[in-house]
Amino acid sequence: MTHRKSAWLLGLALLSVFFHSSALGRQAPAREIGNITGDLYRFRNAGHFSVFLVTPEGIIATDPIDADAARWLKSELAKRFNKPVKYLIYSHDHADHISGGEVFGDTAVVIAHEKTKTAIMREKRATALPHRVFSDRLAVELGGKRVELIYVGRNHSDDSIVMRFPAERALFAVAFIPVESLPFRTLNDSYIDEWIESLKRVEAMDFDILAPGHGPVGRKEHVRPMRQYMEDLKSQVAAHLKQGKSVDEIKQSVKMEKYRNWSSYDSYLPLNIEGMVRYLQQQGPK
């Protein structure tokens, strides 16, 4: 065998190993469907979650997450329940939750808040445009079952809604009510004071089960601690800002010990502090 041919075969073998390794690296994220209660289920795609309600006349689904996840879910729904998705509801406009809505375009009416549709169009999100929008509240009924869509004000985004399932006594709320977990990173695109007011509105609602868009399922009792965390973080950071401390100094001073056992405490607290400093500085002195 010539040296040139040996080198060519070696290169071919290395390419084969590379592409095989790349394929392994692109394995689908962990996906599963679990029952919440009754006919209400939760769909997991890695660290993202949505919910769906099965009725005699079809399925009311929520955030598709992304196109691959949506195709997997659509196939599973057909196998497990043999029913089409009749309604697809977006929680807010962020792409990591609502991409892939077109997968259900053959059977579903897409519903979202009016601000969500505007954002999808403005940002050119890779998903189906809503067919129907609302500004405050909307009830969706199918097969004798009901879900109430409620806008609770600006929080993690300016268009987040909650979805209340009265018969199941459950609430689906994405990104702004994590269960015993610090909010995401630097609180980008967030409206802190209105976020706190949003949580107060949710506290006043009638439900038992809280299904968030990330993390474990909780109870209504988990809403109040989240609101208190936001209030505590704001007040402590504000106090140190008034003393003229820098961001790094505030990170050293604000420990939020009450929440030390929450998920992401070590990784997100410094980032939450950065975000709160930025927010308060943008608001100016009060």
Beta strands, then each sheet from edge to edge (+ up, - down):
strand 1: 31-37
strand 2: 40-45
strand 3: 48-55
strand 4: 58-61
strand 5: 85-89
strand 6: 109-113
strand 7: 132-134
strand 8: 137-142
strand 9: 145-151
strand 10: 161-165
strand 11: 170-173
strand 12: 209-212
strand 13: 218-219
sheet 1: 1+ 2- 3+ 4- 5- 6- 7-
sheet 2: 8+ 9- 10+ 11- 12- 13+
end
